[in-house]
Amino acid sequence: MFVDSHCHLDYPGLAEDEAGVVARARAAGVTVMQTIGTKLSTFERVLAIAERHEGVWCSVGVHPHEAGREGLDDPEALLRWAQHPKVIGIGESGLDYFYDHSPRDRQAASFRTHIRAARESRLPLIVHTRDADEDTAALLEAEMAAGAFRGVLHCFSSSRELARHAVALGLHLGIGGMLTFKRSDELRAIVAELPLERLLLETDSPYLAPVPKRGRTNEPAYIPFVAQTLAELRDTDTATIARVTSENFFRLFAKAASAHVAAA
């Protein structure tokens, strides 16, 4: 069994063929998926997808790109949605200085609100960070000192220093299609050093399709290609990667684990 810990089943490219995307994932052995909330204004659409499919869960949150329009200063809405049985994570939220679609102070304020929601709901935080390593590390460290929370830096492609910092804080890292890219030698070197028990597999689909599917719309069915590359890096087999990363997912997203065991 594989888990896609981070995908966007409501996004164009996947939403038009929702049933087909889920069916192809299952045929590829990807039996568990988490589709990610990026705006509260569209969250009910995300939740409805999770409700339609066994083995599909979702998170609730506001992406840093949306922090200027929908950024949160109060965790109440997140905490309310967090009570739903299909909601297993908070986010994605974080800092994105590459695009700067939202003012940086609003990104940081909303990020802190998501951390508060993760802490209070005891659901894992899903962190987006791009070109913001120092500020992300400092904010996470300060917030962790104020009160512990769990989480994952999704679609990790940042520095070795941020990876080590995240691990030291007890966080996980989501590994996706970029691991397979020809230009990703540095990322592969970083991932090869990380504790396997802190890694999750993800697609971030419909983006970042892995080799050999580059140029296509990414989808959860492509998780095995990421697993194969990770297995080669760790000198192990794909079955081991599938087992360990799935165990990691259910250990972190414990709410999904309870429902998965009950369904089985």
Order of alpha helices (4+ residues) and beta strands (2+ residues): beta-alpha-beta-alpha-beta-alpha-alpha-beta-alpha-beta-alpha-beta-alpha-beta-alpha-beta-alpha-alpha-alpha
